[in-house]
Structure formats: structure tokens, C-alpha cells
Amino acid sequence: MTTEARVYAQPNGPGQTPRQTPGQAHGQPHGQAHSHAYGYGHGYGYVQGHGQGHGHGRRLLVRGGTFVSTDPSGALTAVRGGASPDGLFVRDARHLSRWQLTVDGAAPEVLTPQAVEDEGVARCVLVPRGGRQEPPAYTLFREQAVGDGSFVEELRVASNHSVPTTVLLALTVDADFADQFELRDDHRTYAKPGAVRGREVLDDGVEFTYRRGDWRAATTVTAEPAPDAVEETGTGARRLVWTLDVPAHGHTGLTLRVAARPHGVRAVRIPASPAAASAEIAARVREFVADVELPDTWPELTAACAQGLADLAALRVPAAGPDGERHLVPAAGVPWFLTLLGRDALLTSLFALPYRPELAAATLPVLAATQATEATDEPVAQPGKIVHEVRHGELAHFGQVPYGRYYGSVDATPLFLVLLGAYTEQTGDLSLARRLEPHARAAVGWMLDHGGLTSRGYLVYRADRGGLANQNWKDSPGAICGADGGRPTGPVMAAGAQGYAYDALVRTAGLARAVWGDEVHAALLEQTAADLRDRFQRDFWMPEQEFVALALDGEGRHVDALASDAGHLLWSGLLDKEHGEAVGRRLLAPDFFSGWGVRTVAAGQAAYHPLSYHRGSVWPHDNALIVSGLARYGLRDEARVVARGVVAASVACGGRLPEVLAGYERSAYPVPVPHPYACARESRSAAAPLALLSAVGG
């Protein structure tokens, strides 16, 4: 999901930018396969800014629906725009916008930049400003961690002198409660009539409050020991001040705690210390990865899978099922999309299904609970459609952005059915398919009716004014294009969505026959799937290119860019053997395969740009689907070539796959080039190594 896509179909405002990673190939070692229960990956709850596409060296701590993004000194400076804002964010709102430390009246210098040393704890070392002739009188050791809706810091001041030292320490804090949509660099502004911000000095800190109509939010900052004073700054921020006496070669310190209470949340539990937060995080990861075994014959892939599972543990956010029951579902990614996106959660759950089926068991009922019904009046929310995006912020609450529950996705609905069928087959658990039968039938109904399968023969979408223009996975402006870069107008029938529809029909037919006992419905779905397959190969195949069109326009003409979406058709099984093998081999040609993976658009076309979000970049999750499709069609060697490229990219990026890489040729530049606006951590990329493992083995 890209922020860039937001305004392509909007009536006002300039275009936005999307969401942002710089190996050496590591071939799969030979040898006997062994399995072992692995240790979870390093850096849970943390992303280094370097090489991960997360805006100018920012550091990121993540836990569930909470994240904080700081500079290398651990500071927050109320940044707006750019690849990433800084701040403490909970449920789409910035609950801490300034967190700026001074010692003896000046900002300290960074001796050791913010880095992770233990799970979920970021550390840095600071010193007062000085010169070479006078070594620092003291050193500051800073530790930070996040909890669920909270942030905790320990600051230790250590004396370097043989006599006692007095240090004047001040921390400027503020909470602007900005909605994430306000912080993007599209220069849009949003009216907030009647909004009131408040500040109240407490015995041990300060509380910031915000209200607008029925909307309420608050942030409380407390300190131990309590500050000597809380000063006004003239900007709305408050300055907490301490005079600290540090014994000779001794130390003293502070513990700072922040509780964020977004709208609808009354109480927040704050970890006692960064170490306590780390212990909670480690326990959560251990629980999530318990009993998962990975082969050790390809150590680099095993490491990528372990890191991905640890990241998935961090990226789960709470959501409710049809009966109000609580689930933890994979959020899309940070910093911009720490929320439920239907397509992202479904693909992530599919990738992880053989290893962590509970993700699917959570995602399916949550998406069923948010499925559009007859009562929904949003223009793209037809009955039976699965939600694309759920937002909890102020602007969504007041309808100033359409994403509170937004249904602008043509492919989330068939993917819902694919996952339900795959989950039932993988686990043998029939209860979920029985429980969600009405929702599955409604989803099929949407595909046949509003989705366009009956009237047009294909799933169709149209640009949503005020929302998304492109509503398949390539949802940035201009992503659906011809080889010359031209964009279709009117209705669009994207190739990949037809593959998902085919797979959904086949799998739901199986559910209808084996679980629901409805042979008539099963036969109808199977015939619809067969007809779609025949029709697709006739209408989408481009004989001169011996490849599949990216899409059809409203007149049925080819949108003829050579694009990676064709690999999704292998994953879904839509193409026959002859066409599938031709497509699979074509995807390994040098204009498609960069060495790190298959490009979204083949090089050499006018549409290609290596730094475009969807027109030449390399996406790990896209490649995971391609590898799975190649393996399905028996192209095992080709599947391993692509898998090796993706795993090499993971190694070069420190063990964690970014959301997206630039499309530059690996032979021309030996490390992956970062895409400037990708998510620093993304659930589909985290789960992609698991899909590679399922497809090609360890």
C-alpha cells in the first residue's frame, strides 16, 4: 500500500509519495537436510535506519500498534513530511512529537548512535559538547523501549571526574496529536474546527490533552525522580528540568515513562524499565515462534525466516472478530501502515500458513467482521466485499479521509476465499469454514455481481474519486500502464486479480462440496472457474510478446507492459501448462531478473524506472508469489534462481527483507539500492522467506 496512491484519484492536492534498503549471492549449500527449532531473529521491535529505507537514519522501535521513530541521539523533533516522521505513534496519531534533551544548556553530542543491543531496546551514548583539550566531564547512557501504547526511557549520567559534578538536565516534551495523514509530504492540510489542546503540570511530570467534538486523546509524561520544575517554552511544549548531583566517578539517573491514551483508550500499562519491556517482548516472540522448525541446509534462508517470524510477532495488532472476540492480526508495515490492510494481511497469512496457521485463523474472522454489507453506504463498499484498509485516527473518525473502513481493493475479496480454502486444507479445521460460510458466500456473490465476473467476465475496478485509482496490489499512480507508460482510462481488468478469482472459485467449490454439503454450488463455481480460465487465455495473451497483458482496459484492449503480475498467475494456476511455462521462463530473462529478484516491470520499456514504486522495482513478496508459481509449474531451477536472489538481498540488508528495492542490476552495483519511500518493516516481506521455503525447500 502506497501513500503515493492516495491522491491519484483525489479531486484536489498534489501527488503523494509512497512508503521505502541498500550482497553477495549465497547459493544453497548441499548436504543432508536437518531440522531444528531456531532462535528468533535479532532486532525484534527495532529497525536501524541505515540501509532499511527508513528516512535519513531514523531509528524505529515497534510493538503491536505502537511505534516510536527517533533520530540517532534518541530525540524527537516534530518532523513532518519526508520518508518518515518522527514521534511516538499509537493508532494513527502522534502522541509524542518532541523529546529533546539538553545538558548544561546545550544539546549533547552523539558518541555512539542509537543502536539495538538487546531485544527491543535502543541504546545510545551521548556526551556534553566540548573540545579535544577538555575531555567530557560526564557521559550519558540512554536506553529506550516501547510497550503497548507506551514508551519508557532510562537515562544514566556517569561522572568522568574524581570530584563531584553537578549537571543541569532538561527535557523538552510535547504531544501535537497529529494524524499520520497530516504528516505526509503531500502538503495537504485539514481543518480541525473546535480543536483544543491542554497541558497540565503533574507532581512528577506533565499531561497533554486534545479534544475535538467527541474525540479525546491524552499523553502523560512522568519521571522518577520528579523534575525540579516544569517550564513553559512559549511553543506549547513543556520543559522538564533537573539539577543532578553526580558523585566522583559515580552515576545517577532518571526513568521517564510515557503513556499514550488514544481516543477510546482509558488505561495504559507502562513497563517499569526498558529491560522490563525487553523481557515482555522476548516472551511474546518465544510464544509466537514456539515449535516452529526450519531446515538448516540453507542457513541464509533459515536466518531470513527466523527474522521474518520475529518481525511478524512485532507487527501484530489487535482487532475484533464477528462476535467481538479479540484477535491479533498482521499489520501492513511501519512507519505509515501499522494497521490492518486486507490484502497485506491475507498474503502474509498465506505465506506463513504452514508455520503459523494462527495468523490465518485470526485474519479471516477479523476480515469477515469488517466485510461490507447492504447497510454500507460507501461508494466502493458493495455487499460482500472485503475491506482494504482500516484506520483509527482523528481524520478517519471525522470522515476527512475515507480510510476508516475503506473498500478500494479488487483483490482482497478473492484472496479472502483463497486463504479460507487454504487454511481448511492445511489444518483440517472445518469449524472456521463452517462459521464463515455466510461471509464466504457473500464474497463469492460480490465477485459475480458487483465485482464484474458475470457482467464483464472479469473482476473490474474503476478509479475511486477521493480514494485509490488503482485497486490491485500495484496501487500507485501509473502502476497499471502500457509498455509506453500510458495509463488506461475507464474500467480496468488487472491480470493478477483474475488469477486470484480463479483460485478463489476453485477453493470455494471445494469448501461447498466437502464442508457445506452444497454440490450444486460447488458445480457452479467450478464451471465459472473453468470458463474464466478459457476466457482469460484468449483475451489476455499477447502472441507477439508471448506473454500476458498487465490488464485490459474498458474496451478490452491490452494494457501491454511486461510486468511481474504474470508470475501471480502461475501461483494461482490460471494459465495452462504451455502458457505458464513460457511466462515462467520469460520472467528469468535479464530485463526482468535484476539478480536480486524479478522487477515489477521489465527493463527496456518506456514505462520502466528503477526507482519507481511499481514500475521497475523489486518486491520480495511479489517474488515470493513468483517463486511459488514457478515451483507449481515444475520450473524448479528457475524458482531456485529467484529464491537465491531474494535471499542474497536479505543477507545484504542485514537479514531483514525491506518492503521494496530499486530495480538496478546486481551486476552493476553489488548491494541492493534502497527505495527511498518503502516501509522499514513490512509484514508481507517478513513472511516472504517462509513462502520461499515452502516453494523450494531449505
N, C-alpha and C positions, 0 to 999 in steps of 0.2 A: 504494500500500500504506500503510495507516494503522496507527500504534501503537494508536490508539483501538480498532481492531478486535480487538486481541489477546485481550481478556478478556471480550468479549461472550458467548462460549460457554464461558468457563472456570468451573470449579466454585467457585473462591474468588477473592476480591480485587475491589476496586472497578474501575470502568472506566478505561481509559487514554485519553490524548489522542492525536490524530493528528499527522501530520508537517507548515510554514507559508508582503507585497509591496505598497505602495500602488500623462490625456493629452489629448491633443487628437487628433481623428481626422486621419489623414493619408491622404487618398484617393490612389488610384493615379494618378500623373501620366500624361498622354497622351504619345504620341510613338513614334518608331521604336524597336523593340526592339534592344538590343545586348547582347552577352555579353562578360564579361571574367573573367579569373582574379583572384579577390578576395584581399585581405589578410585573414588570420584575425582573429577578434574580439578585443577588448581584454579583459583580466581573466582570461585562462586561468589556472586554478589559484587563482582568488581570487573571493570574493564579499564585497562590502561588506554590513555588517549593515543599513544603513538602506534601508528600502523593499523588502527582499527576504525578509522574514518569518523571518529567522534570529536569533531570540531576543535582544532587548534590545541591539542594536548590536554583536553579536559579529562578528568578522572570521574569514573562512574561507579557508584555503589547501587545495587539493585536488590530488592527483596519484595516479592509479591507485587502489590500495586503501588509500591513506594520506590522512588529512586532519588539520589542526590548526585548532582554533577558539579564538580569543583574545578578550580584551577590547580596547578601543581603545588601551590602552597596550602591547599585545603580551603581557600577562600571562595566566597560567592560575591559577585559584584553587580548583580541585577542586569546581566547582559540580555539583550533582546536581539532576535534575528540570528543570521549565520547558520552554520551547520547544526549547532546545538545551543540551547540556552543553558545558563547555569541556574542552580537553585535546588531546593527540596520540593519534590512534586508528589502529590497524592491525588488520585482520582482527577487528573487533568488540570489541577490547579497548583500554582507555585506558592507553597506555604512558607518558604524562607527564601528571600530574594537577596539579602545582604548578610554577610558573615565575614567581617573584615577585622583582622587583628592588628593592633599596633602595640609596640613595646617602647616605653620611654618616648612616646610621641611620634614614632615613625614605623612604617610597615617593615617587618623583618625581611631579611634576605633568605632565599631558599638554599640550604646547604645540600639537602637530599630531597629531590622532588617526591611528591606523593606517590607511593607505590604500595602494593599489597605484599604482606609478609605472612599473614595468617589468613585463613578463610574468612572473607567478608570484612576484613579490617584494612583500612587505608592508613598508611603512616608516612609522615614526612619529618624532616629535621630543619629547623629554622634558627637563624642567629640574628642578633641586632646588627644594624648597619655599622660598618667601621672600616678601617684601613688595614693594610698589611703590617703597619708598625704597632698596632694595638689589637692583639687577639681579642675575640669576643669575651665579655665578662661572664656571659651565661649562654646556655643553649636551650632551645625549646623543642621538645619532642611532642609531636601531635599525633593522636590516633582518633580515627573517626569510623563510625559504622551506622547502618540503618536498621531499624526494626519495622514492624508493620505499622505504618503511619507515624514513625518517629525517627529521630536522629540523636546520636549520642557521641560526645567527644571528650577525651581526656587530654589535658594539656599539662605537661610536666616541664617545669623550669629548673634547670640544673646549673648550679654555680660552678664556674671555672676558676674562681679565685680562692685564695687562702684566708680571706676575710669575708664577713657577712656582706650581702648585696641586697639592695632594695630595688625592686622593679615595678614601674608603673605600667600596668597592663590594661588595655581597653579593647572591647569587642563591640563593633558597630553592627547592629542587627536590625532587620526589617522583614516584613512579610507584605508583599504587594497583592497577593491573591490573584495574580494574573492568570487568566485562562491560557492554556497552551496555544490556542489558535491566535491569541494576541501576540505571541512571541515569535511567530514565524516571519521570515524576511520578505513577506509579500506586501508590506506597507499598508495593510488594511487596518482600519480602526473600527471599534464597536462602541456604540452608545451604551452608557450604563446609567440611566436616569434613576435618581434617588439613592445611588450607592453611597454608603457611609463607612469610613474606616475609623476604628478606635484603637487607643493604646492605653493600657492600664499598668501602672507600676505595681509589682508584687514585692513581698518581703524578700524573695530570693530571685527576682528576675522581672520579666515583663510579659504581658499578654497583648497580642494583636488580634483585633476582631474586624469582621467585614459583614455587612448586611446590605441586601438589596431586595426589596419586596419580601417574599417569603424565603429568600436564600440567606443562609447563615454559614459562616466559616470562622475558624479561630486557630491561632498558633500561640502556644505558650513556650517561652524560653526560661528555664530555671538553671541556677548554678549552685554548686556546692564547693567551697563556701559561697555564701551570698555576696553579691557585689557590694562594694562600699557605697556606690552611688549609681543611679541610672539617670543619664543626662539626655536632654533633648539635643537634637542636631540641627534643627531648622529645616529638615527634609522629610520629616515623618518617621525616620529611623530613630532608634534609641541606642545610646552608648552605655554599655555596662563597664564599670571601672573598678579595678582592684589595685591596692598597693600591697605588694607581696614582699615579705622579708625572707630572703633565701640564705640559709646558713652557709658558712665556708665549706666549699666542696660538697655541699648538700643539695637538697632539692625540695621543692614544694609544687603544688599543682592545683588544678581546677577540674571539676567534672561538669560538663554542660549538657543539658538534656532539652530536646525539642519535641513537643507533642503537637502533631497536626490533626486538627479536627475538621475535616471537610463537611460539607452540607450533609446532614443526616447522621453524622457520627458524633456521639457524645463523649465516649471514654476511649482513651488510648493507653496501652501498656508500654512503657518505655524500658528497654533493657537497662540494667544498672550501670553497665560499662560497655565499651567496645568488646572486651573479652567475653562478656555475657552474651552480647549479640552474636559473636562469632560461634559460641557454643550452640546457640539456638539454630543458627544457620547450618552448622555441621550436622546436627541431629536431623534436621529436615532433609538434608541431602542424603544422609545414610538411609533414612526411611524410604526415600524415593528410589534409590538405586539398589536396595536390598534384593539379593537373589538374582540380579542380572548377571549373566555370564557372557563374556566375549572371547572369541578365539585370540590366541596370542601369536599367530603365524604372520600377521601383518601389523607390527607394533604401532606404526604411524596411524593406521586406520583405527586400531583399538583405542589409541590415545584420543583421537578425534571423537570417537563415540563416547568415551568417558567424559570428556569435556562437554560435549553436547548434552549428555544426560544431566550433568551438574547444572548447566545453564538452564535447561528446561525446568529443573526444580526451582530455580530462582524466578523464572518468568511466569509461574502460575499465579492467576488472580482469582479471587472469589467471585462466584456467580450463582444464581439460583436456578433450579430446575422447575419442571411444570407444577410441582406441588410445594414449591418454596424451599425445597431441600437445598443445602449448601454444597457446592462443588468447587473444585479448583481446576481451572481450565487454562490452557496456554495462551498468554497474551502474545500479540504480534511481535513487538520489539521496542527497544528503547533507543533514543530518548522520546520519539514522537508518538509511539503507538503502544504504550503499555496499557492495552485494553483489548477487549475481545473483538477480533475481526474474523468473521465466519470462515472465509476461505483459508486464511492462515491457520486457524485452529484445526480445521478439518485435515489439511495436508500434513500438519505437524503430527496430529494423532494417527494418521495413516502411516507415516514414516516410522513412528515409534510403536506401532501396534504389536509386533511380535515380541517386544521387550517390555513395554509399559502399557498394557491394554487399558489401564485405568484412566489414561488421558482420553481415550475414545469414550469410555463409559461415563466420563464427566462432560465432554464436549457435546455429545449427542443430546442428552436431555436439556442442557442449557440452551442449545440452539432450537430445540423443539419449543422451549418456553418462550422464546422470542420470535417464533415463526409468525409471519403476517397472517392476519385473519380478515374476515369480512368487515370487522369493525375498524380496521386500519384505514386512515384517510390520506396517508402519504402517497404522492403520485407514483412512486416506484415500488410500493409495498402491496403488490397484489396478493390475494389469498393463497396461502401455501408456500410463499417464498421465504427462503432462509435469510436471516439478517446478514448484512455485510459488515456493519460496524456499530458498536455500542459505546456511547460516550456519557460521562457523568459530570461534566463541567458546567459552569455557570452559563456559558453561551448556548450550550445544547439545552439546558434547562429552560431558558427563556426563548428558545426557538430561533436564536440569531445565527446558528449554524445548523444544518439539517441532520447532524450525525448522532443525535440522542439515540434513536434507533433508525438506522439508515439501511435501505434495501437495494442500493445500487450495485448489484453484482449478478451477473448472468450465470455464474458457475457455482456459487455456494450451494444452491439447491440440489443440483445433481451430485455434487461432492458429499452432501449430507447422506444421500441414499447410498453412494458408494461406500462410505465409512460404515453405515449401519449394516450393510451386507457383509463387508469385510470383517467387521467386529464379530458378527454372529458366526461366520465361518471360522475365524481364527480361534475364538474362545469356546465355541459350542454353547454359549449362553443364549438361550432363546427368550429369556424374560424381557430383555431390553427391546428386542424386535416386537414382542407382543405389546409391551407398554406403549411403544411409539408407533404402532400401526396406524392410528389416525393421522399422525403427523407425516408419516411416510406416504400415505395415500394422498394427503393434501399436497405434498411436494411433487408427486407424480402428476397430480391434477394441474399444478402450476406449469410444469414443463409442457404438458399437452395443450393447455389453454393459453394463459397469458404469456407463457414462455415462447410460444410460436411453433411448437413441433407439429401441431395439427394444421394450422392455417398456412404456415410458410415452409414446413418441412424441416426447420432447424430452430434451435434456440436463437433468439434475436434480442438485441438491445438497441436502445436509442439514447442519444445524449440526454442527460438529465440537467435541465437548466437550473443552476444553483447547486448542482451536485457534480457527479462524475460524468465525463463524456464517454470515456472507455470503461467498460464494466466487466472486462475479463481480467486475468491476472496482470496483464500489461496495461495498467490503468493510467499511465501518464499521458500527457498531451502528445499526440502524434505517434504514439506507440503502434497503433494499427495503421499501417501505411503501405503504399506500393513500393516497388523497388526504387522508384524515383523520389520517394519521400512524400508523395502526395497523400492526402488524407481522404478517406471516403466520407460521403455525406449521407444523411438519412439512416435507415436501419442498417445494422451491422450483424453479420453472422460469423463469429470468430471460430476458427477451426478447432482450437483446443476445447472449447465448450461443447462442441458436438461429440468429441471423444468421451468427455465426462458423461454426457447424456446417454450415450450408448452403453457405457459401463453401468450407469445407474439403472437403466431399463433391464439389463441382463441380471444384475444382482437383485433387484427388487422382484423380478419374476421368480427368482429362487426363493426369496422370502415368502412371496404369496403362495407358492406351492408347498414349501416344507414347513412353514411356521404358521401362516394364516389359514391354510387349507382352502385356498381360493384358486382352483385350477383355471377357471375362466379368465380371471385377471392375469394370471401368470402367462397364459397363452397369448393374451392381447399384448402384454408388454414384450414378449419375445418376438412377436410379429412386428411390432413397432420398431424394435431394435434392429431386426433384420432389414426392414425397409430403409431405415436411416443409414445403415452401413452401405447398402447398394447405392442409394441416392448420393451419399457423400462422395464415394469414389468416382462417381460420374461427374459431379458438379465441381468438386474442389481440385481434382487432379489437373496439373498443368503439363501436358505432354512434352512441350519443348524443353522445359526445365527438368522434367522427370521428378517432379516434387509437388508438394501440396501447397495450395494458396494459403496465405495467412488468414484470409477471411473472404467472404463475399459481401459486396455492397447491396444496397436495397434493390438494385436491378439484377442481381445475380451475377455481376461481373467479378472477376478475380481481383482481389487486393493482393498483388503478386510479389511482395517482399519475401525473400527466402529467409525464414525465421525458425527459431528453435521450437516453436509451438508444435511443429510436426512431430517432434520426439514425444510429446504428450499423447499423441495418437497411438504410438507404439505402447505406451504404458496402459492405455485404456483398451487396446486391442481392436480399434475401429478399422484399421487397414487390413486387407488380405495379405497373405504371405509375400507375394511378389512385390506389391507396392510397399509393404512395410520394410522389407529388406533393402529396397532401393533407397528409401528415405533414411534408414539407419546408416547405411554406408556413406550417403551424401553428407550426413552430419559430422563425419570424421574428416572431411576434406579440409585443407588448410584455411580456406576462407571462413569456415565455421569454427574449427577447433583451434583455440589460441595456444594450447599447451597447458593452460590451467582449467580449461573447460570449454563447452560449446557456447559460442556467442549467441545472444538473443537475436541478432540479425547478422547475416553473413557479410564479411568484409567485401569491398569491391563494388557494392551497390551505393547509389547516391544517398540512400536512406541511412547508411552506416555512419556511426560516430562512436569511437571507443569510450567516450566519457558520457554518452547518453545513458539515461536511466534504463531504457528498454530497447534501444536501437543499436546494439553493438557491445553491450556489457556482458559480463559472465555472472550468472546467479547460481549459487550452489544448489538451491532447492530445485531450480529448473533442470540442472544437470542430474540431480538425483532421480527425477522423473525420467529423464532421457536414458540414464543407465538402466533403470528398471525396465524401460521399454525395450532397449536393445537386448537385454537378457531374455525378455519374454519372447522375442522373435528369434532366439537362438544365436544372436550375434555376440557371443561371449567374449571374443577377443576385443571387439570394438568397445564393449561395455567396460572391460578392464582398462583399456587405454584412457577412457574418460574418467573412470574412477581414480586412476593413478594421478591424473592431472589435478583433480579436486583435492585429493589427499595431500599432494605436494603443496598446493595453495594453503591448506590448513597448517602444515608444518611451517611454511614461510611466514604465516601470520601468527605464530606463537601458539599454535594448537587450537585456535578458535576460528571457525569459518565466519567471515563477515557476511553481511547481507548480500553484497554485490561487489564485484571487482570491475575495473576497467577492462576493455577488450583488447589491450595491446598484446602483441605476440610475445610469448615467453622467450623465444629465441632472441628477440631484440632487446629485452630487458629482463634480467634474471630473477627479479622478485615481482610479485603481484603489485600492480599500481592501484592505489586506493581510489574508490569512487568518492567524490567529495561530500555527498549528502546521504550516505547509507546509514541505516541503524547500526549502532555499535554492537548491539546484540540482538539477534532475531531468531524467533522460535523455529521457523522452517529451516534456516541454516543450521541451527543447533541439532535438529533431528535428521538433517540430510545424511550425515555419515552412517546413521542407522539404516537408512534406505540403501546406501551403497553396500553395506554389509549384507543385507538381505538379498541383494541382487547378485553380487559377485562372490560373497563369502570372504572369510578372513585369509 
